[in-house]
Amino acid sequence: MVHLRPILDADAYAQMTALMNSLLDDVGDDEDHPLSGLLELVDDLVSNYEREHYAIEPAAPNDSLRFLMEARGLKQEDLCDIVPQVNLSAILAGKRKISAALAGKLGTFFGVSPALFVPR
């Protein structure tokens, strides 16, 4: 049996995650299901615990750019219409920052928010 209360340790997290997965199997996408409210509560508890214990730090702008390029199989020369290759090399090496104007162009090119390329 799982008690509904804030998750304080890894064991409680494992139990609550198992409950959430079981509820997901039963409820699915049915917002009118009688257990959908319970699923929502359990999801909030799990999300709160994960936010505190498994936070993911945002990627550096140059790492985000590198990831998008690799994911799409692009080489530096494929972006030459957006940014000169010498500047792109410096950006990817972390020696140069991405300007706001370039962030906008990269966002449009990759179909993502320009904020991805702005340091936090």
DSSP file (Angstrom, degrees, kcal/mol; ACC not computed):
  #  RESIDUE AA STRUCTURE BP1 BP2  ACC     N-H-->O    O-->H-N    N-H-->O    O-->H-N    TCO  KAPPA ALPHA  PHI   PSI    X-CA   Y-CA   Z-CA
    1    1 A M              0   0    0      0, 0.0     2,-0.5     0, 0.0    14,-0.0   0.000 360.0 360.0 360.0 139.5    0.0    0.0    0.0
    2    2 A V        -     0   0    0     13,-0.1     2,-0.4    14,-0.0    10,-0.0  -0.927 360.0-143.5-112.2 131.8    1.2    3.5   -0.9
    3    3 A H        -     0   0    0     -2,-0.5     2,-1.0     2,-0.0    13,-0.0  -0.782  19.5-123.1 -94.0 136.6    0.3    6.5    1.2
    4    4 A L        +     0   0    0     -2,-0.4    38,-0.0     3,-0.0    -1,-0.0  -0.693  65.3 111.4 -82.0 105.0   -0.3    9.8   -0.5
    5    5 A R  S    S-     0   0    0     -2,-1.0     3,-0.1     0, 0.0    -2,-0.0  -0.956  76.5 -58.6-161.0 166.5    2.2   12.2    1.0
    6    6 A P        -     0   0    0      0, 0.0     2,-0.5     0, 0.0    40,-0.1  -0.217  58.0-114.2 -53.9 143.4    5.3   14.1   -0.1
    7    7 A I        +     0   0    0     38,-0.3     3,-0.1     1,-0.1    -3,-0.0  -0.707  39.5 171.1 -84.2 124.4    8.0   11.8   -1.2
    8    8 A L        +     0   0    0     -2,-0.5     2,-0.3     1,-0.1    -1,-0.1   0.587  57.0  20.8-112.0 -14.8   11.0   12.0    1.2
    9    9 A D  S  > S-     0   0    0      1,-0.1     4,-2.2     0, 0.0     5,-0.1  -0.926  81.8 -95.6-150.2 173.6   13.3    9.2    0.1
   10   10 A A  H  > S+     0   0    0     -2,-0.3     4,-2.4     1,-0.2     5,-0.2   0.837 118.8  54.1 -64.1 -35.5   14.3    6.9   -2.8
   11   11 A D  H  > S+     0   0    0      2,-0.2     4,-2.2     1,-0.2    -1,-0.2   0.937 110.4  45.7 -65.2 -45.7   12.1    4.0   -1.5
   12   12 A A  H  > S+     0   0    0      1,-0.2     4,-2.6     2,-0.2    -2,-0.2   0.874 111.7  53.9 -64.0 -36.5    9.0    6.2   -1.4
   13   13 A Y  H  X S+     0   0    0     -4,-2.2     4,-2.6     2,-0.2    -2,-0.2   0.928 108.1  49.1 -62.4 -45.0    9.9    7.6   -4.8
   14   14 A A  H  X S+     0   0    0     -4,-2.4     4,-2.1     1,-0.2    -2,-0.2   0.909 113.1  47.1 -62.1 -42.5   10.1    4.0   -6.3
   15   15 A Q  H  X S+     0   0    0     -4,-2.2     4,-2.2     2,-0.2    -1,-0.2   0.921 113.7  47.1 -65.1 -43.6    6.7    3.1   -4.7
   16   16 A M  H  X S+     0   0    0     -4,-2.6     4,-2.6     1,-0.2    -2,-0.2   0.869 111.2  51.5 -68.4 -36.2    5.0    6.3   -6.0
   17   17 A T  H  X S+     0   0    0     -4,-2.6     4,-2.6     2,-0.2    -1,-0.2   0.901 109.2  50.7 -66.0 -40.3    6.5    5.9   -9.5
   18   18 A A  H  X S+     0   0    0     -4,-2.1     4,-2.1    -5,-0.2    -2,-0.2   0.912 111.4  48.5 -63.0 -41.8    5.2    2.3   -9.6
   19   19 A L  H  X S+     0   0    0     -4,-2.2     4,-2.7     2,-0.2    -2,-0.2   0.924 110.7  50.9 -62.6 -44.2    1.7    3.6   -8.5
   20   20 A M  H  X S+     0   0    0     -4,-2.6     4,-2.5     1,-0.2    -2,-0.2   0.918 110.3  48.7 -60.6 -43.9    1.9    6.3  -11.2
   21   21 A N  H  X S+     0   0    0     -4,-2.6     4,-1.9     2,-0.2    -1,-0.2   0.888 111.2  50.3 -64.6 -38.3    2.8    3.8  -13.9
   22   22 A S  H  X S+     0   0    0     -4,-2.1     4,-1.6     2,-0.2    -2,-0.2   0.920 111.6  47.8 -64.1 -43.9    0.0    1.5  -12.8
   23   23 A L  H  X S+     0   0    0     -4,-2.7     4,-3.7     1,-0.2     5,-0.4   0.891 108.6  54.7 -63.5 -39.3   -2.5    4.4  -12.9
   24   24 A L  H  X S+     0   0    0     -4,-2.5     4,-1.9     1,-0.2    -1,-0.2   0.889 105.8  53.0 -61.5 -38.6   -1.2    5.4  -16.3
   25   25 A D  H  < S+     0   0    0     -4,-1.9    -1,-0.2     1,-0.2    -2,-0.2   0.890 118.1  36.6 -62.2 -39.0   -1.9    1.9  -17.6
   26   26 A D  H  < S+     0   0    0     -4,-1.6    -2,-0.2    -5,-0.1    -1,-0.2   0.911 126.7  34.0 -79.8 -44.8   -5.5    2.1  -16.3
   27   27 A V  H >< S+     0   0    0     -4,-3.7     3,-1.8     1,-0.2    -3,-0.2   0.890  76.3 166.9 -83.2 -41.7   -6.3    5.7  -17.0
   28   28 A G  T 3< S-     0   0    0     -4,-1.9    -1,-0.2    -5,-0.4    -2,-0.1  -0.410  74.4 -29.7  60.5-132.7   -4.4    6.3  -20.2
   29   29 A D  T 3  S+     0   0    0     -2,-0.1     2,-1.1     3,-0.0    -1,-0.2   0.302 101.7 122.6 -97.8   6.8   -5.5    9.6  -21.8
   30   30 A D    X   -     0   0    0     -3,-1.8     3,-1.4     1,-0.2     6,-0.1  -0.588  37.7-176.3 -78.1  98.8   -9.0    9.4  -20.5
   31   31 A E  T 3  S+     0   0    0     -2,-1.1    -1,-0.2     1,-0.3     6,-0.1   0.666  83.3  56.5 -68.6 -16.0   -9.5   12.7  -18.5
   32   32 A D  T 3  S+     0   0    0     -5,-0.1    -1,-0.3     4,-0.1    -2,-0.1   0.426  77.8 121.0 -94.8   0.4  -13.0   11.5  -17.4
   33   33 A H  S X  S-     0   0    0     -3,-1.4     3,-1.9     1,-0.1     4,-0.4  -0.368  73.8-122.0 -63.0 142.0  -11.7    8.2  -15.9
   34   34 A P  T 3  S+     0   0    0      0, 0.0     3,-0.3     0, 0.0     4,-0.3   0.745 111.9  48.0 -59.3 -23.3  -12.6    8.0  -12.2
   35   35 A L  T 3> S+     0   0    0      1,-0.2     4,-2.4     2,-0.1     5,-0.2   0.376  81.4  97.2 -97.8   4.2   -8.9    7.6  -11.3
   36   36 A S  H <> S+     0   0    0     -3,-1.9     4,-2.0     1,-0.2    -1,-0.2   0.866  82.9  51.9 -64.0 -35.7   -7.6   10.6  -13.4
   37   37 A G  H  > S+     0   0    0     -4,-0.4     4,-2.0    -3,-0.3    -1,-0.2   0.898 109.8  49.1 -65.5 -40.8   -7.6   12.9  -10.4
   38   38 A L  H  > S+     0   0    0     -4,-0.3     4,-2.6     1,-0.2     5,-0.2   0.908 109.4  52.7 -64.1 -42.1   -5.6   10.5   -8.3
   39   39 A L  H  X S+     0   0    0     -4,-2.4     4,-2.7     1,-0.2    -2,-0.2   0.906 107.6  52.1 -59.3 -41.6   -3.1   10.1  -11.3
   40   40 A E  H  X S+     0   0    0     -4,-2.0     4,-2.0     2,-0.2    -1,-0.2   0.907 110.5  47.5 -62.4 -42.7   -2.8   13.9  -11.3
   41   41 A L  H  X S+     0   0    0     -4,-2.0     4,-2.0     2,-0.2    -2,-0.2   0.926 113.5  47.0 -64.1 -45.5   -2.0   14.0   -7.6
   42   42 A V  H  X S+     0   0    0     -4,-2.6     4,-2.6     1,-0.2     5,-0.2   0.900 110.3  53.4 -64.4 -40.9    0.6   11.2   -7.8
   43   43 A D  H  X S+     0   0    0     -4,-2.7     4,-2.9    -5,-0.2    -1,-0.2   0.900 107.9  51.2 -60.5 -41.2    2.1   12.9  -10.9
   44   44 A D  H  X S+     0   0    0     -4,-2.0     4,-2.4     2,-0.2    -1,-0.2   0.912 110.4  48.7 -62.6 -42.7    2.5   16.1   -8.9
   45   45 A L  H  X S+     0   0    0     -4,-2.0     4,-2.0     2,-0.2   -38,-0.3   0.927 114.5  44.7 -63.3 -45.3    4.2   14.3   -6.0
   46   46 A V  H  X S+     0   0    0     -4,-2.6     4,-2.6     2,-0.2    -2,-0.2   0.925 113.3  50.8 -65.3 -44.6    6.6   12.5   -8.4
   47   47 A S  H  X S+     0   0    0     -4,-2.9     4,-2.5    -5,-0.2    -2,-0.2   0.901 109.0  51.1 -60.9 -42.3    7.4   15.6  -10.3
   48   48 A N  H  X S+     0   0    0     -4,-2.4     4,-1.6     2,-0.2    -1,-0.2   0.921 111.8  47.0 -61.7 -44.2    8.1   17.6   -7.2
   49   49 A Y  H  X S+     0   0    0     -4,-2.0     4,-2.4     1,-0.2     5,-0.3   0.926 113.1  48.7 -63.8 -44.3   10.5   15.0   -6.0
   50   50 A E  H  X S+     0   0    0     -4,-2.6     4,-2.8     1,-0.2    -2,-0.2   0.881 107.7  55.0 -64.6 -38.1   12.3   14.7   -9.4
   51   51 A R  H  < S+     0   0    0     -4,-2.5     4,-0.3     1,-0.2    -1,-0.2   0.880 114.9  40.2 -61.9 -37.9   12.6   18.5   -9.6
   52   52 A E  H  < S+     0   0    0     -4,-1.6    -2,-0.2    -5,-0.2    -1,-0.2   0.844 129.4  26.2 -78.6 -35.2   14.4   18.6   -6.2
   53   53 A H  H  < S+     0   0    0     -4,-2.4    -3,-0.2    -5,-0.2    -2,-0.2   0.648 128.1  34.3-108.8 -18.2   16.6   15.5   -6.7
   54   54 A Y  S  < S+     0   0    0     -4,-2.8    -1,-0.1    -5,-0.3    -3,-0.1  -0.095  73.1 160.8-131.5  36.4   17.1   15.0  -10.4
   55   55 A A        -     0   0    0     -4,-0.3     2,-0.6    -3,-0.1    -4,-0.1  -0.323  31.5-140.9 -62.5 139.2   17.3   18.5  -11.8
   56   56 A I        -     0   0    0      3,-0.0    -1,-0.1    -2,-0.0     3,-0.1  -0.907  14.2-132.0-104.6 122.6   18.9   18.7  -15.2
   57   57 A E        -     0   0    0     -2,-0.6     2,-0.0     1,-0.1     0, 0.0  -0.466  31.2-102.7 -70.8 142.4   21.1   21.7  -15.7
   58   58 A P        -     0   0    0      0, 0.0    -1,-0.1     0, 0.0     2,-0.1  -0.358  39.7-110.3 -65.1 146.6   20.5   23.6  -18.9
   59   59 A A        -     0   0    0      1,-0.1    -3,-0.0    -3,-0.1     5,-0.0  -0.412  33.2-101.1 -74.7 151.6   23.1   23.0  -21.7
   60   60 A A     >  -     0   0    0      1,-0.1     4,-2.3    -2,-0.1     3,-0.4  -0.438  35.2-113.4 -66.7 147.7   25.5   25.7  -22.7
   61   61 A P  H  > S+     0   0    0      0, 0.0     4,-2.3     0, 0.0     5,-0.2   0.876 117.2  50.7 -53.8 -41.5   24.4   27.4  -25.9
   62   62 A N  H  > S+     0   0    0      1,-0.2     4,-2.5     2,-0.2     5,-0.1   0.863 110.1  50.6 -67.7 -33.0   27.4   26.1  -27.9
   63   63 A D  H  > S+     0   0    0     -3,-0.4     4,-2.6     2,-0.2    -1,-0.2   0.883 109.3  50.9 -69.0 -37.5   26.6   22.5  -26.7
   64   64 A S  H  X S+     0   0    0     -4,-2.3     4,-2.4     2,-0.2    -2,-0.2   0.926 111.8  47.5 -63.0 -43.9   23.0   23.0  -27.8
   65   65 A L  H  X S+     0   0    0     -4,-2.3     4,-2.4    -5,-0.2    -2,-0.2   0.934 112.0  49.3 -62.4 -46.7   24.1   24.1  -31.2
   66   66 A R  H  X S+     0   0    0     -4,-2.5     4,-2.7     1,-0.2     5,-0.2   0.914 110.8  51.0 -59.2 -43.7   26.6   21.2  -31.5
   67   67 A F  H  X S+     0   0    0     -4,-2.6     4,-2.9     1,-0.2    -1,-0.2   0.928 110.7  47.6 -60.0 -46.7   23.8   18.7  -30.5
   68   68 A L  H  X S+     0   0    0     -4,-2.4     4,-1.4     1,-0.2    -1,-0.2   0.891 112.5  49.7 -63.6 -39.0   21.4   20.1  -33.1
   69   69 A M  H  <>S+     0   0    0     -4,-2.4     5,-3.1     2,-0.2     4,-0.3   0.938 114.2  44.3 -64.6 -46.0   24.0   20.0  -35.8
   70   70 A E  H ><5S+     0   0    0     -4,-2.7     3,-1.1     1,-0.2    -2,-0.2   0.905 110.0  55.4 -65.5 -41.3   25.0   16.4  -34.9
   71   71 A A  H 3<5S+     0   0    0     -4,-2.9    -1,-0.2     1,-0.3    -2,-0.2   0.807 115.3  39.2 -62.3 -29.1   21.4   15.3  -34.6
   72   72 A R  T 3<5S-     0   0    0     -4,-1.4    -1,-0.3    -3,-0.2    -2,-0.2   0.348 112.2-117.0-102.7   5.2   20.7   16.5  -38.2
   73   73 A G  T < 5 +     0   0    0     -3,-1.1     2,-0.3    -4,-0.3    -3,-0.2   0.833  59.9 157.5  66.0  32.8   24.0   15.4  -39.6
   74   74 A L      < -     0   0    0     -5,-3.1     2,-0.2    -6,-0.2    -1,-0.2  -0.664  29.9-152.5 -94.3 146.4   25.1   19.0  -40.4
   75   75 A K    >   -     0   0    0     -2,-0.3     3,-1.5     1,-0.1     4,-0.4  -0.672  35.6-100.4-105.5 166.9   28.6   20.1  -40.9
   76   76 A Q  G >  S+     0   0    0      1,-0.3     3,-1.8    -2,-0.2     4,-0.1   0.886 122.2  57.9 -56.0 -40.2   29.9   23.6  -40.2
   77   77 A E  G >  S+     0   0    0      1,-0.3     3,-1.3     2,-0.2    -1,-0.3   0.736  92.5  69.5 -66.0 -19.4   29.8   24.5  -43.9
   78   78 A D  G <  S+     0   0    0     -3,-1.5    -1,-0.3     1,-0.3     3,-0.2   0.684 101.7  46.8 -69.6 -16.3   26.1   23.7  -43.9
   79   79 A L  G X> S+     0   0    0     -3,-1.8     4,-2.5    -4,-0.4     3,-1.9   0.222  75.9 112.3-106.6  13.5   25.5   26.8  -41.8
   80   80 A C  T <4 S+     0   0    0     -3,-1.3    -1,-0.1     1,-0.3    -2,-0.1   0.740  72.2  59.8 -63.5 -23.0   27.6   29.1  -43.9
   81   81 A D  T 34 S+     0   0    0     -3,-0.2    -1,-0.3    -4,-0.2    -2,-0.1   0.692 115.0  36.1 -74.6 -16.7   24.6   31.1  -45.0
   82   82 A I  T <4 S+     0   0    0     -3,-1.9    -2,-0.2     1,-0.4    -1,-0.1   0.822 131.6   6.4-100.8 -43.7   23.9   31.9  -41.3
   83   83 A V  S  < S-     0   0    0     -4,-2.5    -1,-0.4    19,-0.0    -4,-0.1  -0.997  80.7-103.3-146.1 135.2   27.3   32.3  -39.8
   84   84 A P     >  -     0   0    0      0, 0.0     4,-2.5     0, 0.0     3,-0.4  -0.287  34.6-120.6 -58.0 144.2   30.8   32.4  -41.2
   85   85 A Q  H  > S+     0   0    0      1,-0.2     4,-2.7     2,-0.2     5,-0.2   0.851 111.4  55.5 -59.0 -37.6   32.6   29.2  -40.6
   86   86 A V  H  > S+     0   0    0      1,-0.2     4,-1.6     2,-0.2    -1,-0.2   0.894 110.9  45.4 -63.6 -38.6   35.5   30.8  -38.7
   87   87 A N  H  > S+     0   0    0     -3,-0.4     4,-2.3     2,-0.2    -2,-0.2   0.894 111.7  52.1 -69.1 -40.3   32.9   32.3  -36.3
   88   88 A L  H  X S+     0   0    0     -4,-2.5     4,-2.9     2,-0.2     5,-0.2   0.900 107.3  52.5 -63.5 -41.1   31.0   29.1  -36.0
   89   89 A S  H  X S+     0   0    0     -4,-2.7     4,-1.7     1,-0.2    -1,-0.2   0.917 110.7  47.7 -59.6 -43.4   34.3   27.2  -35.1
   90   90 A A  H  <>S+     0   0    0     -4,-1.6     5,-2.6     2,-0.2     6,-1.2   0.879 112.1  50.0 -66.2 -38.0   34.9   29.8  -32.3
   91   91 A I  H ><5S+     0   0    0     -4,-2.3     3,-1.5     4,-0.2    -2,-0.2   0.948 111.2  47.7 -64.4 -49.0   31.4   29.4  -31.0
   92   92 A L  H 3<5S+     0   0    0     -4,-2.9    -1,-0.2     1,-0.3    -2,-0.2   0.813 110.7  52.6 -64.2 -29.5   31.5   25.6  -31.0
   93   93 A A  T 3<5S-     0   0    0     -4,-1.7    -1,-0.3    -5,-0.2    -2,-0.2   0.527 116.1-116.4 -81.7  -6.2   34.9   25.8  -29.2
   94   94 A G  T < 5S+     0   0    0     -3,-1.5    -3,-0.2    -4,-0.4    -2,-0.1   0.641  87.2 113.1  80.8  14.7   33.4   28.1  -26.6
   95   95 A K  S   <S+     0   0    0     -5,-2.6     2,-0.4    -6,-0.2    -4,-0.2   0.576  75.2  39.6 -93.9 -11.5   35.7   31.0  -27.5
   96   96 A R  S    S-     0   0    0     -6,-1.2    -2,-0.2    -5,-0.1     2,-0.2  -0.997  77.8-130.3-140.0 141.4   32.9   33.2  -28.9
   97   97 A K        -     0   0    0     -2,-0.4     2,-0.6    -3,-0.1    -6,-0.1  -0.506  27.3-109.4 -87.7 159.4   29.4   33.8  -27.7
   98   98 A I        -     0   0    0     19,-0.3    -1,-0.1    -2,-0.2   -36,-0.0  -0.788  35.2-134.1 -88.6 123.3   26.3   33.7  -29.8
   99   99 A S     >  -     0   0    0     -2,-0.6     4,-2.7     1,-0.1     5,-0.2  -0.270  20.9-110.6 -72.4 163.9   24.8   37.1  -30.4
  100  100 A A  H  > S+     0   0    0      2,-0.2     4,-1.9     1,-0.2     5,-0.1   0.894 119.8  51.3 -61.5 -40.2   21.1   37.8  -30.0
  101  101 A A  H  > S+     0   0    0      1,-0.2     4,-1.8     2,-0.2    -1,-0.2   0.921 112.2  45.5 -64.3 -43.6   20.8   38.3  -33.8
  102  102 A L  H  > S+     0   0    0      1,-0.2     4,-3.0     2,-0.2     5,-0.2   0.882 108.2  57.3 -67.5 -37.2   22.5   35.0  -34.5
  103  103 A A  H  X S+     0   0    0     -4,-2.7     4,-2.6     1,-0.2    -1,-0.2   0.904 106.8  50.1 -58.5 -40.8   20.4   33.3  -31.9
  104  104 A G  H  X S+     0   0    0     -4,-1.9     4,-2.1     2,-0.2    -1,-0.2   0.911 111.9  46.8 -63.4 -42.9   17.3   34.4  -33.8
  105  105 A K  H  X S+     0   0    0     -4,-1.8     4,-2.5     2,-0.2    -2,-0.2   0.912 113.9  47.5 -65.9 -42.6   18.7   33.1  -37.1
  106  106 A L  H  X S+     0   0    0     -4,-3.0     4,-2.8     2,-0.2     5,-0.2   0.898 110.0  53.4 -65.9 -39.7   19.7   29.8  -35.6
  107  107 A G  H  X>S+     0   0    0     -4,-2.6     5,-2.0    -5,-0.2     4,-1.3   0.918 111.8  44.9 -59.6 -44.2   16.3   29.4  -33.9
  108  108 A T  H  <5S+     0   0    0     -4,-2.1    -2,-0.2     3,-0.2    -1,-0.2   0.925 113.7  50.0 -65.0 -44.9   14.6   30.0  -37.2
  109  109 A F  H  <5S+     0   0    0     -4,-2.5    -2,-0.2     1,-0.2    -1,-0.2   0.917 120.3  34.2 -60.8 -45.8   16.9   27.6  -39.0
  110  110 A F  H  <5S-     0   0    0     -4,-2.8    -1,-0.2    -5,-0.1    -2,-0.2   0.554 107.0-121.1 -89.9  -8.0   16.5   24.8  -36.5
  111  111 A G  T  <5S+     0   0    0     -4,-1.3     2,-0.3     1,-0.3    -3,-0.2   0.870  73.8 114.8  71.2  36.1   12.9   25.5  -35.7
  112  112 A V  S   <S-     0   0    0     -5,-2.0    -1,-0.3    -6,-0.2    -2,-0.1  -0.792  76.8 -77.0-128.4 172.1   13.6   26.0  -32.0
  113  113 A S    >   -     0   0    0     -2,-0.3     3,-1.9     1,-0.1     4,-0.3  -0.517  33.2-133.9 -69.4 134.9   13.4   28.9  -29.6
  114  114 A P  G >  S+     0   0    0      0, 0.0     3,-2.0     0, 0.0     4,-0.2   0.755 101.2  77.1 -58.9 -22.8   16.3   31.4  -29.9
  115  115 A A  G >  S+     0   0    0      1,-0.3     3,-1.4     2,-0.2   -11,-0.1   0.745  78.0  72.7 -60.5 -22.2   16.5   31.3  -26.1
  116  116 A L  G <  S+     0   0    0     -3,-1.9    -1,-0.3     1,-0.3   -52,-0.2   0.786  99.7  45.5 -61.2 -26.6   18.2   27.9  -26.5
  117  117 A F  G <  S+     0   0    0     -3,-2.0   -19,-0.3    -4,-0.3    -1,-0.3   0.305  94.0  91.8-102.3   7.6   21.3   29.8  -27.8
  118  118 A V  S <  S-     0   0    0     -3,-1.4   -19,-0.1    -4,-0.2   -18,-0.0  -0.892  81.6-115.0-105.3 129.7   21.3   32.5  -25.1
  119  119 A P              0   0    0      0, 0.0   -59,-0.1     0, 0.0    -2,-0.1  -0.286 360.0 360.0 -63.1 147.9   23.4   31.9  -22.0
  120  120 A R              0   0    0    -62,-0.1   -60,-0.0     0, 0.0    -5,-0.0   0.399 360.0 360.0-101.7 360.0   21.6   31.6  -18.7
